[in-house]
Amino acid sequence: MIKIVSGEFRGRRLRIPDGKNTRPTSERARSGLFDWLGPEIQGAEVLDLYAGSGALAIEALSRGASRAVCIEHDRAALRCLRENLRALDLKERARVVQGSVEPELKRLRSRGSCFDLVLTDPPYGSQEWEHLSSGSLLAGVLRPGGQLILEHSTRHPAGSEPTGLFLRDRKLYGETAFERYQAEARAVEP
């Protein structure tokens, strides 16, 4: 179990799946990330890719985000994610999408769904980020001026900058690195 660090659900515990398929972001790193984002979370619509237990999306909701969409494909993680949302009575503010990230991003984009904040925490050491960052899918689901946070291990550099976004800044919390990208203030072309 892990705890929500701050906000409405501060101190509430979240279930995490057994095994090594899901690696939740540490409380220290989550605290640092959301302190770094500060008031930009208030009222934000959040997309959590590779959501796992939902800790990042739930932390955002706890700190004032208006709604969250969580994409996850692992069955054990999905069970925990749904249970966590149910336990916190967040079913009205959060939606769970079962599936792989790339096809679900394409589906969201085709529906015109846009978010203020995209949180992405692909499996450390995988090629998922390289594949996603090479196209404009990520920029296509961000509102103008929206932000994307990439979490990765300091042992596994992130690699390429996502198409259509620019790097604002980076933060390190132990072995966890966060990179903050932003969409141009004007609309991004499909």
Backbone hydrogen bonds in HBPLUS format (Angstrom, degrees):
<---DONOR---> <-ACCEPTOR-->    atom                        ^
c    i                          cat <-CA-CA->   ^        H-A-AA   ^      H-
h    n   atom  resd res      DA  || num        DHA   H-A  angle D-A-AA Bond
n    s   type  num  typ     dist DA aas  dist angle  dist       angle   num
A0002-ILE N   A0014-LEU O   3.12 MM  12  5.31 154.6  2.18 141.2 149.0     1
A0014-LEU N   A0002-ILE O   2.65 MM  12  5.31 160.2  1.69 159.3 164.8     2
A0004-ILE N   A0012-ARG O   2.87 MM   8  5.53 152.0  1.94 154.7 163.8     3
A0011-GLY N   A0004-ILE O   2.84 MM   7  5.28 169.1  1.85 146.9 144.5     4
A0010-ARG N   A0007-GLY O   3.13 MM   3  5.25 164.6  2.16 117.0 116.9     5
A0008-GLU N   A0062-SER O   2.83 MM  54  4.78 154.1  1.90 139.6 132.5     6
A0012-ARG N   A0009-PHE O   2.93 MM   3  5.60 164.1  1.96 144.6 148.1     7
A0030-ARG N   A0026-SER O   2.88 MM   4  6.13 164.0  1.91 156.0 160.8     8
A0031-SER N   A0027-GLU O   2.86 MM   4  5.97 162.3  1.89 150.4 155.6     9
A0032-GLY N   A0028-ARG O   2.99 MM   4  6.20 163.7  2.01 148.0 152.4    10
A0033-LEU N   A0029-ALA O   2.84 MM   4  6.04 161.2  1.88 150.7 156.1    11
A0034-PHE N   A0030-ARG O   2.97 MM   4  6.15 175.2  1.97 157.8 158.1    12
A0035-ASP N   A0031-SER O   2.92 MM   4  5.99 149.7  2.01 147.7 156.6    13
A0036-TRP N   A0032-GLY O   2.95 MM   4  5.98 152.0  2.03 143.1 150.9    14
A0037-LEU N   A0033-LEU O   2.97 MM   4  6.33 148.4  2.07 145.2 154.1    15
A0038-GLY N   A0034-PHE O   2.95 MM   4  5.99 141.0  2.11 133.5 143.8    16
A0040-GLU N   A0037-LEU O   3.23 MM   3  5.79 152.2  2.32 138.1 136.9    17
A0041-ILE N   A0038-GLY O   3.33 MM   3  6.39 173.4  2.34 128.5 129.4    18
A0042-GLN N   A0039-PRO O   3.13 MM   3  5.57 140.6  2.29 110.7 119.6    19
A0044-ALA N   A0041-ILE O   2.93 MM   3  5.27 167.2  1.95 132.8 134.7    20
A0043-GLY N   A0064-GLY O   2.80 MM  21  5.91 164.4  1.83 138.2 134.8    21
A0066-SER N   A0044-ALA O   2.81 MM  22  5.54 138.2  1.99 130.5 144.3    22
A0116-ASP N   A0045-GLU O   2.88 MM  71  5.30 142.1  2.03 137.8 149.9    23
A0117-LEU N   A0045-GLU O   3.22 MM  72  6.42 156.0  2.28 155.7 154.7    24
A0046-VAL N   A0067-ARG O   2.97 MM  21  6.23 170.6  1.98 147.5 150.2    25
A0069-VAL N   A0046-VAL O   2.87 MM  23  6.34 147.5  1.97 150.4 160.6    26
A0047-LEU N   A0117-LEU O   2.87 MM  70  6.33 154.0  1.94 155.7 164.0    27
A0119-LEU N   A0047-LEU O   2.76 MM  72  6.13 162.8  1.79 163.0 169.1    28
A0048-ASP N   A0069-VAL O   2.79 MM  21  6.14 167.6  1.81 163.9 168.1    29
A0071-ILE N   A0048-ASP O   2.90 MM  23  6.23 168.5  1.91 166.7 167.5    30
A0049-LEU N   A0119-LEU O   2.78 MM  70  6.06 163.6  1.81 173.3 178.1    31
A0051-ALA N   A0071-ILE O   2.95 MM  20  5.68 168.2  1.96 148.2 150.1    32
A0054-GLY N   A0051-ALA O   2.87 MM   3  5.03 153.9  1.94 138.4 134.0    33
A0058-ILE N   A0054-GLY O   2.81 MM   4  5.88 168.4  1.83 167.4 171.4    34
A0059-GLU N   A0055-ALA O   2.91 MM   4  5.92 152.0  1.99 140.4 148.2    35
A0060-ALA N   A0056-LEU O   3.01 MM   4  6.26 155.1  2.07 146.0 152.7    36
A0061-LEU N   A0057-ALA O   2.90 MM   4  6.22 157.0  1.96 149.4 155.7    37
A0062-SER N   A0058-ILE O   2.80 MM   4  5.95 155.8  1.85 147.8 155.0    38
A0063-ARG N   A0059-GLU O   3.07 MM   4  6.27 136.4  2.26 138.7 149.4    39
A0063-ARG N   A0060-ALA O   3.15 MM   3  5.15 128.9  2.42  93.5 106.8    40
A0065-ALA N   A0060-ALA O   2.95 MM   5  5.46 163.7  1.98 141.2 138.7    41
A0064-GLY N   A0061-LEU O   3.14 MM   3  5.22 165.7  2.16 108.6 110.2    42
A0068-ALA N   A0093-ARG O   2.84 MM  25  6.37 146.2  1.95 153.1 163.0    43
A0095-ARG N   A0068-ALA O   2.87 MM  27  6.38 152.0  1.95 150.5 159.6    44
A0070-CYS N   A0095-ARG O   2.82 MM  25  6.20 163.2  1.85 165.4 171.2    45
A0097-VAL N   A0070-CYS O   2.74 MM  27  5.94 165.7  1.76 172.4 170.1    46
A0072-GLU N   A0097-VAL O   3.12 MM  25  6.51 159.5  2.16 167.3 172.1    47
A0099-GLY N   A0072-GLU O   2.95 MM  27  5.79 158.4  2.00 123.4 130.6    48
A0078-LEU N   A0074-ASP O   2.90 MM   4  6.12 156.1  1.95 152.2 159.9    49
A0079-ARG N   A0075-ARG O   3.00 MM   4  6.27 154.9  2.06 149.1 154.6    50
A0080-CYS N   A0076-ALA O   3.21 MM   4  6.53 163.5  2.24 148.0 151.4    51
A0081-LEU N   A0077-ALA O   2.81 MM   4  6.00 164.3  1.83 156.2 161.4    52
A0082-ARG N   A0078-LEU O   2.90 MM   4  6.04 172.2  1.91 154.3 156.0    53
A0083-GLU N   A0079-ARG O   2.97 MM   4  6.10 158.5  2.02 145.9 152.6    54
A0084-ASN N   A0080-CYS O   2.78 MM   4  5.96 158.4  1.83 153.7 159.5    55
A0085-LEU N   A0081-LEU O   3.02 MM   4  6.27 162.3  2.05 152.9 157.1    56
A0086-ARG N   A0082-ARG O   2.94 MM   4  6.09 157.3  2.00 147.0 153.7    57
A0087-ALA N   A0083-GLU O   2.86 MM   4  6.03 162.1  1.89 151.6 156.3    58
A0088-LEU N   A0084-ASN O   3.17 MM   4  6.33 143.4  2.31 142.2 150.7    59
A0090-LEU N   A0085-LEU O   2.82 MM   5  4.97 178.5  1.82 153.0 153.5    60
A0089-ASP N   A0086-ARG O   3.07 MM   3  4.91 159.0  2.11 102.8 108.7    61
A0093-ARG N   A0090-LEU O   2.98 MM   3  5.28 136.5  2.18 107.6 119.8    62
A0094-ALA N   A0090-LEU O   2.91 MM   4  5.89 127.2  2.19 158.2 173.4    63
A0104-GLU N   A0100-SER O   3.25 MM   4  6.28 157.7  2.30 153.0 159.6    64
A0105-LEU N   A0101-VAL O   2.78 MM   4  5.94 153.0  1.85 160.3 168.5    65
A0106-LYS N   A0102-GLU O   3.03 MM   4  6.29 159.8  2.08 152.8 158.0    66
A0107-ARG N   A0103-PRO O   2.96 MM   4  6.21 152.3  2.04 142.1 149.8    67
A0108-LEU N   A0104-GLU O   2.90 MM   4  6.15 162.7  1.93 149.7 153.8    68
A0109-ARG N   A0105-LEU O   2.87 MM   4  6.05 164.2  1.89 152.3 157.0    69
A0110-SER N   A0106-LYS O   2.89 MM   4  6.07 158.1  1.94 147.5 153.5    70
A0111-ARG N   A0107-ARG O   3.13 MM   4  6.37 136.7  2.33 141.8 152.7    71
A0111-ARG N   A0108-LEU O   3.16 MM   3  5.20 131.2  2.41  95.6 108.6    72
A0113-SER N   A0108-LEU O   2.97 MM   5  5.25 156.3  2.03 157.9 151.1    73
A0112-GLY N   A0109-ARG O   2.94 MM   3  5.02 155.9  2.00 105.1 112.9    74
A0115-PHE N   A0141-VAL O   2.76 MM  26  6.08 144.3  1.89 143.3 152.4    75
A0143-ARG N   A0115-PHE O   2.88 MM  28  5.63 161.9  1.91 149.1 147.8    76
A0147-GLN N   A0116-ASP O   2.91 MM  31  6.26 162.0  1.94 150.6 149.3    77
A0118-VAL N   A0147-GLN O   2.85 MM  29  6.34 153.0  1.92 150.2 159.4    78
A0149-ILE N   A0118-VAL O   2.77 MM  31  6.19 162.4  1.80 167.8 173.8    79
A0120-THR N   A0149-ILE O   2.85 MM  29  6.04 160.3  1.88 169.8 175.9    80
A0151-GLU N   A0120-THR O   2.92 MM  31  6.28 161.7  1.95 165.4 169.0    81
A0126-SER N   A0123-PRO O   3.09 MM   3  5.61 159.2  2.13 137.7 137.4    82
A0131-HIS N   A0127-GLN O   3.15 MM   4  6.39 161.7  2.18 157.3 162.3    83
A0132-LEU N   A0128-GLU O   2.98 MM   4  6.24 164.4  2.01 155.2 159.3    84
A0133-SER N   A0129-TRP O   2.79 MM   4  5.84 168.1  1.80 163.7 166.7    85
A0163-THR N   A0133-SER O   3.10 MM  30  6.10 153.8  2.17 152.7 155.1    86
A0140-GLY N   A0136-SER O   2.85 MM   4  5.92 143.9  1.98 147.6 158.9    87
A0141-VAL N   A0138-LEU O   3.28 MM   3  5.65 160.9  2.32 108.4 113.7    88
A0142-LEU N   A0139-ALA O   3.25 MM   3  5.32 164.7  2.28 106.7 111.0    89
A0146-GLY N   A0143-ARG O   2.74 MM   3  4.95 157.8  1.79 137.1 137.6    90
A0145-GLY N   A0184-GLU O   2.97 MM  39  5.39 134.1  2.18 119.6 120.1    91
A0183-ALA N   A0146-GLY O   2.84 MM  37  5.39 162.3  1.87 157.1 162.0    92
A0148-LEU N   A0181-TYR O   2.85 MM  33  5.03 159.5  1.89 135.6 140.8    93
A0181-TYR N   A0148-LEU O   2.80 MM  33  5.03 171.7  1.80 158.3 160.5    94
A0150-LEU N   A0179-GLU O   2.92 MM  29  5.18 163.7  1.95 150.4 155.7    95
A0179-GLU N   A0150-LEU O   2.94 MM  29  5.18 151.3  2.02 142.1 151.5    96
A0152-HIS N   A0177-ALA O   2.94 MM  25  5.33 155.4  2.00 149.8 155.2    97
A0177-ALA N   A0152-HIS O   2.77 MM  25  5.33 166.7  1.79 175.0 174.7    98
A0156-HIS N   A0153-SER O   3.03 MM   3  5.18 151.6  2.12 103.3 111.9    99
A0154-THR N   A0175-GLU O   2.93 MM  21  5.23 155.5  1.99 134.4 137.6   100
A0165-LEU N   A0162-PRO O   3.26 MM   3  5.77 156.4  2.32 138.0 135.8   101
A0166-PHE N   A0182-GLN O   3.01 MM  16  5.45 159.7  2.05 145.1 149.3   102
A0182-GLN N   A0166-PHE O   2.84 MM  16  5.45 149.2  1.94 144.8 154.1   103
A0168-ARG N   A0180-ARG O   2.69 MM  12  5.53 165.0  1.71 158.7 164.1   104
A0180-ARG N   A0169-ASP O   2.87 MM  11  5.46 175.0  1.87 167.5 167.0   105
A0171-LYS N   A0178-PHE O   2.92 MM   7  5.26 154.2  1.99 148.9 154.4   106
A0178-PHE N   A0171-LYS O   2.84 MM   7  5.26 163.3  1.87 160.2 162.9   107
A0173-TYR N   A0176-THR O   2.78 MM   3  5.14 167.5  1.79 161.4 164.8   108
A0176-THR N   A0173-TYR O   3.02 MM   3  5.14 163.0  2.04 123.4 126.0   109
